[in-house]
Amino acid sequence: MTFNKLSLCLAMTCCVALPALAEIDLSGSWASINDEDAMERGAGPNPDDWAGLPLNAAGKAKALAFEQSTISMPERICWFQTQWHIAAGPFSLRMWAVPDPLTGRVQAWVIGAWETRAPMTIWMDGRPHPPKDAPHDQTGFTTGVWNGNELIATTTHMKSGYVRRNGAPISDEATIVTHFRRHGDMLTLTLFMVDPVYLTEPYIITRSYNLSTNPVSIGGPPCTQGDEGVPEGRVPHYLPGKNPMTSEMTKIYGIPAEAEMGGAETMYPEYRDKIKDKFVLPAKCERNCGGPRGGGGN
């Protein structure tokens, strides 16, 4: 073999063994920046706050039927959220790469579990998604591709869950596309949710994380089932028209009832002009007021 041919072979081997130049390292502990949607990610949203969600009629009905005690059912105490909770929850992330044992290339990226969410494995080896009728679970099935220095992950085959912890639903036909972008020591996730059952159009959120030198603890199963006062076999719920929480946003913040029920129109800034004459500012803010004066500020 001539020197030129040998050099060509070595160059081709390096191209196979090494990742594409556009790929970047996402591994590490990423501390959540929780001033983004702090109330929703922390203590949780108000029971009747579905504003900004493109819910259809079925989605609104499902949300109105939700009672918070549902998650205290013995059958659901060890139930985990869908992968949407990566960004919808308050927790930090830990990511690491799993190399292919033969080539050394990244076969998958893994995002560690929390007590409310199973781990996510993002398969990078080109394997296809399972058939539509394959079994679903809370983990779902995720594949990833690189678009320059952006990792795009597509998750399908999840069980039904919630887009917000106040009952705004996700069906088992939903698809989540997550964009991972790293800028130095900051990681930004942009999630697109498409759900033909409960949403009229895609729902989009972004979350940011800072690289941390302190290891982010991870945890998940096993979970110990306990007694939280809900008898086995009983499903807490509200019948149509019986949800007692539907006026809270109006009483506390003066937000019109039509806005708190969500819908695609409530996602856009122009909607403020439509409801401005129906908005009645309360005399005193009593809850989740924010600002330098904190709770109780006017």
TIPABA-301154 format. One record per residue (C-alpha): residue number from 0; x, y, z negated. Coordinates in nm, 3 decimals. Example, Ala and Ser with C-alpha at 12.3 -4.5 7.8 and 13.67 -1.06 7.14 Angstrom:
! TIPABA-301154
resi|px|py|pz
0|1.230|-0.450|-0.780 $
1|1.367|-0.106|-0.714 $
This chain:
! TIPABA-301154
resi|px|py|pz
0|0.000|0.000|0.000 $
1|0.144|0.337|0.100 $
2|0.188|0.620|-0.146 $
3|-0.099|0.818|0.010 $
4|-0.340|0.523|-0.012 $
5|-0.236|0.457|-0.370 $
6|-0.293|0.821|-0.460 $
7|-0.637|0.809|-0.296 $
8|-0.734|0.497|-0.492 $
9|-0.622|0.652|-0.819 $
10|-0.818|0.968|-0.743 $
11|-1.133|0.768|-0.665 $
12|-1.092|0.567|-0.985 $
13|-1.065|0.886|-1.188 $
14|-1.380|1.020|-1.026 $
15|-1.569|0.706|-1.130 $
16|-1.434|0.693|-1.484 $
17|-1.468|1.060|-1.573 $
18|-1.797|1.252|-1.612 $
19|-1.891|1.517|-1.361 $
20|-1.727|1.852|-1.431 $
21|-2.065|2.013|-1.490 $
22|-2.147|1.778|-1.778 $
23|-2.082|1.923|-2.123 $
24|-2.052|1.777|-2.471 $
25|-2.375|1.801|-2.672 $
26|-2.257|1.592|-2.964 $
27|-2.251|1.729|-3.317 $
28|-2.471|1.856|-3.597 $
29|-2.704|2.134|-3.488 $
30|-2.860|2.347|-3.763 $
31|-3.211|2.465|-3.688 $
32|-3.272|2.841|-3.663 $
33|-3.603|2.846|-3.846 $
34|-3.693|3.211|-3.803 $
35|-3.846|3.103|-3.472 $
36|-4.214|3.029|-3.543 $
37|-4.118|2.994|-3.908 $
38|-4.470|2.945|-4.040 $
39|-4.561|2.677|-3.789 $
40|-4.234|2.487|-3.830 $
41|-4.222|2.518|-4.208 $
42|-4.536|2.523|-4.422 $
43|-4.746|2.467|-4.115 $
44|-4.999|2.669|-3.914 $
45|-5.337|2.778|-4.040 $
46|-5.599|2.501|-4.010 $
47|-5.790|2.679|-3.733 $
48|-5.499|2.841|-3.547 $
49|-5.496|2.693|-3.196 $
50|-5.427|3.026|-3.024 $
51|-5.168|3.005|-2.749 $
52|-5.243|2.641|-2.669 $
53|-5.395|2.560|-2.326 $
54|-5.652|2.322|-2.475 $
55|-5.940|2.202|-2.261 $
56|-6.284|2.118|-2.401 $
57|-6.174|1.769|-2.508 $
58|-5.863|1.910|-2.678 $
59|-6.067|2.166|-2.872 $
60|-6.318|1.901|-2.981 $
61|-6.035|1.672|-3.096 $
62|-5.873|1.955|-3.291 $
63|-6.201|2.052|-3.458 $
64|-6.255|1.691|-3.571 $
65|-5.916|1.677|-3.744 $
66|-5.902|1.668|-4.124 $
67|-5.559|1.698|-4.288 $
68|-5.621|1.398|-4.513 $
69|-5.588|1.180|-4.201 $
70|-5.213|1.156|-4.259 $
71|-5.279|1.027|-4.613 $
72|-5.453|0.715|-4.485 $
73|-5.261|0.402|-4.594 $
74|-5.240|0.306|-4.225 $
75|-5.081|0.641|-4.136 $
76|-4.851|0.726|-4.427 $
77|-4.564|0.566|-4.237 $
78|-4.684|0.698|-3.903 $
79|-4.432|0.907|-3.713 $
80|-4.475|1.216|-3.497 $
81|-4.405|1.208|-3.125 $
82|-4.079|1.340|-2.980 $
83|-4.244|1.682|-2.945 $
84|-4.171|1.715|-3.318 $
85|-3.800|1.756|-3.238 $
86|-3.878|2.122|-3.172 $
87|-4.216|2.160|-3.343 $
88|-4.076|2.061|-3.684 $
89|-3.833|2.244|-3.913 $
90|-3.547|1.996|-3.903 $
91|-3.197|2.016|-3.763 $
92|-3.056|1.777|-3.500 $
93|-2.766|1.538|-3.485 $
94|-2.667|1.421|-3.137 $
95|-2.409|1.171|-3.022 $
96|-2.307|0.994|-2.703 $
97|-2.317|0.617|-2.650 $
98|-2.052|0.508|-2.396 $
99|-2.092|0.230|-2.145 $
100|-1.863|-0.053|-2.272 $
101|-1.718|-0.114|-1.925 $
102|-1.681|0.229|-1.764 $
103|-1.662|0.452|-2.070 $
104|-1.912|0.691|-1.916 $
105|-2.202|0.817|-2.126 $
106|-2.475|0.557|-2.105 $
107|-2.712|0.742|-2.338 $
108|-2.745|1.038|-2.568 $
109|-2.909|0.975|-2.905 $
110|-3.086|1.227|-3.127 $
111|-3.105|1.095|-3.481 $
112|-3.435|1.031|-3.658 $
113|-3.603|1.220|-3.938 $
114|-3.857|1.090|-4.185 $
115|-4.131|1.222|-3.958 $
116|-3.988|1.117|-3.623 $
117|-3.820|0.814|-3.471 $
118|-3.482|0.855|-3.297 $
119|-3.472|0.959|-2.932 $
120|-3.252|0.770|-2.688 $
121|-3.193|0.955|-2.360 $
122|-3.085|0.695|-2.104 $
123|-2.833|0.835|-1.856 $
124|-2.760|0.521|-1.652 $
125|-3.034|0.561|-1.391 $
126|-3.276|0.303|-1.529 $
127|-3.640|0.366|-1.429 $
128|-3.928|0.443|-1.661 $
129|-4.151|0.145|-1.747 $
130|-4.477|0.090|-1.557 $
131|-4.767|0.311|-1.656 $
132|-4.943|0.032|-1.846 $
133|-4.633|-0.075|-2.044 $
134|-4.660|-0.055|-2.425 $
135|-4.641|0.292|-2.583 $
136|-4.492|0.389|-2.919 $
137|-4.407|0.708|-3.107 $
138|-4.051|0.699|-2.975 $
139|-4.152|0.699|-2.611 $
140|-3.910|0.627|-2.326 $
141|-3.666|0.897|-2.218 $
142|-3.428|0.930|-1.924 $
143|-3.189|1.214|-1.854 $
144|-3.008|1.375|-1.561 $
145|-2.759|1.659|-1.541 $
146|-2.840|1.973|-1.347 $
147|-2.510|2.157|-1.359 $
148|-2.435|2.204|-1.730 $
149|-2.801|2.152|-1.828 $
150|-2.931|1.815|-1.946 $
151|-3.292|1.750|-1.842 $
152|-3.468|1.470|-2.033 $
153|-3.809|1.326|-1.941 $
154|-4.012|1.142|-2.206 $
155|-4.313|0.922|-2.132 $
156|-4.490|0.624|-2.295 $
157|-4.560|0.796|-2.627 $
158|-4.859|0.718|-2.845 $
159|-5.107|0.995|-2.913 $
160|-5.007|1.257|-3.167 $
161|-5.019|1.629|-3.234 $
162|-4.874|1.933|-3.064 $
163|-4.938|2.126|-3.387 $
164|-4.981|1.984|-3.734 $
165|-5.335|2.122|-3.764 $
166|-5.481|1.865|-3.527 $
167|-5.407|2.011|-3.183 $
168|-5.373|1.680|-2.998 $
169|-5.133|1.505|-2.762 $
170|-5.263|1.205|-2.567 $
171|-5.074|0.890|-2.474 $
172|-5.065|1.013|-2.114 $
173|-4.854|1.316|-2.201 $
174|-4.509|1.379|-2.054 $
175|-4.242|1.595|-2.217 $
176|-3.956|1.744|-2.016 $
177|-3.680|1.882|-2.240 $
178|-3.400|2.109|-2.114 $
179|-3.083|2.110|-2.326 $
180|-2.858|2.414|-2.272 $
181|-2.541|2.474|-2.469 $
182|-2.385|2.820|-2.491 $
183|-2.074|2.788|-2.706 $
184|-2.192|2.709|-3.059 $
185|-2.562|2.752|-2.978 $
186|-2.793|2.485|-2.838 $
187|-3.126|2.586|-2.686 $
188|-3.406|2.341|-2.615 $
189|-3.692|2.428|-2.379 $
190|-3.978|2.178|-2.386 $
191|-4.252|2.147|-2.124 $
192|-4.558|1.945|-2.225 $
193|-4.796|1.817|-1.957 $
194|-5.106|1.634|-2.080 $
195|-5.390|1.561|-1.833 $
196|-5.622|1.458|-2.116 $
197|-5.613|1.756|-2.354 $
198|-5.434|2.044|-2.174 $
199|-5.534|2.245|-1.868 $
200|-5.175|2.348|-1.785 $
201|-4.822|2.294|-1.919 $
202|-4.740|2.414|-2.270 $
203|-4.388|2.548|-2.322 $
204|-4.184|2.617|-2.636 $
205|-3.816|2.693|-2.697 $
206|-3.602|2.626|-3.003 $
207|-3.243|2.720|-3.088 $
208|-2.981|2.555|-3.306 $
209|-2.634|2.654|-3.429 $
210|-2.343|2.412|-3.431 $
211|-2.265|2.323|-3.792 $
212|-1.949|2.192|-3.954 $
213|-2.166|2.025|-4.218 $
214|-2.305|1.688|-4.107 $
215|-2.680|1.696|-4.058 $
216|-2.836|1.414|-4.256 $
217|-3.060|1.186|-4.057 $
218|-3.324|0.947|-4.176 $
219|-3.624|0.756|-4.058 $
220|-3.762|0.409|-4.114 $
221|-3.804|0.225|-4.343 $
222|-4.096|0.405|-4.502 $
223|-4.270|0.298|-4.823 $
224|-4.647|0.306|-4.807 $
225|-4.812|0.470|-5.108 $
226|-5.157|0.556|-5.240 $
227|-5.253|0.916|-5.170 $
228|-5.617|0.878|-5.262 $
229|-5.769|0.786|-4.926 $
230|-5.928|0.439|-4.928 $
231|-5.809|0.197|-4.665 $
232|-6.045|0.187|-4.368 $
233|-6.180|0.540|-4.419 $
234|-6.091|0.788|-4.145 $
235|-6.114|1.149|-4.269 $
236|-6.271|1.371|-4.005 $
237|-6.520|1.650|-3.938 $
238|-6.834|1.590|-3.737 $
239|-6.913|1.832|-3.451 $
240|-7.001|2.173|-3.589 $
241|-6.902|2.078|-3.946 $
242|-6.540|2.195|-3.963 $
243|-6.534|2.448|-4.253 $
244|-6.200|2.601|-4.149 $
245|-6.306|2.766|-3.826 $
246|-6.347|3.116|-3.972 $
247|-6.017|3.143|-4.164 $
248|-5.822|3.330|-3.896 $
249|-6.106|3.579|-3.864 $
250|-6.138|3.635|-4.240 $
251|-5.766|3.665|-4.308 $
252|-5.636|3.841|-3.998 $
253|-5.944|3.967|-3.814 $
254|-5.866|3.752|-3.509 $
255|-6.181|3.681|-3.302 $
256|-6.308|3.324|-3.315 $
257|-6.274|3.285|-2.939 $
258|-5.900|3.353|-2.965 $
259|-5.828|3.112|-3.249 $
260|-5.983|2.828|-3.048 $
261|-5.706|2.847|-2.790 $
262|-5.730|2.789|-2.418 $
263|-5.488|2.875|-2.140 $
264|-5.597|3.240|-2.139 $
265|-5.468|3.288|-2.495 $
266|-5.113|3.205|-2.384 $
267|-5.059|3.529|-2.199 $
268|-5.001|3.890|-2.320 $
269|-5.286|4.021|-2.104 $
270|-5.533|3.843|-2.332 $
271|-5.466|4.102|-2.602 $
272|-5.634|4.367|-2.391 $
273|-5.942|4.150|-2.356 $
274|-5.995|4.105|-2.731 $
275|-5.861|4.437|-2.863 $
276|-6.214|4.574|-2.920 $
277|-6.313|4.257|-3.107 $
278|-6.011|4.254|-3.336 $
279|-6.086|4.388|-3.685 $
280|-5.773|4.459|-3.888 $
281|-5.827|4.353|-4.251 $
282|-5.785|4.620|-4.518 $
283|-5.508|4.421|-4.683 $
284|-5.294|4.132|-4.569 $
285|-5.305|3.852|-4.824 $
286|-5.130|3.557|-4.661 $
287|-4.821|3.506|-4.441 $
288|-4.789|3.878|-4.394 $
289|-4.418|3.894|-4.317 $
290|-4.227|4.220|-4.279 $
291|-4.018|4.392|-4.545 $
292|-4.315|4.422|-4.784 $
293|-4.384|4.049|-4.781 $
294|-4.718|3.906|-4.892 $
295|-4.989|4.152|-4.980 $
296|-4.865|4.427|-4.752 $
297|-5.119|4.630|-4.560 $
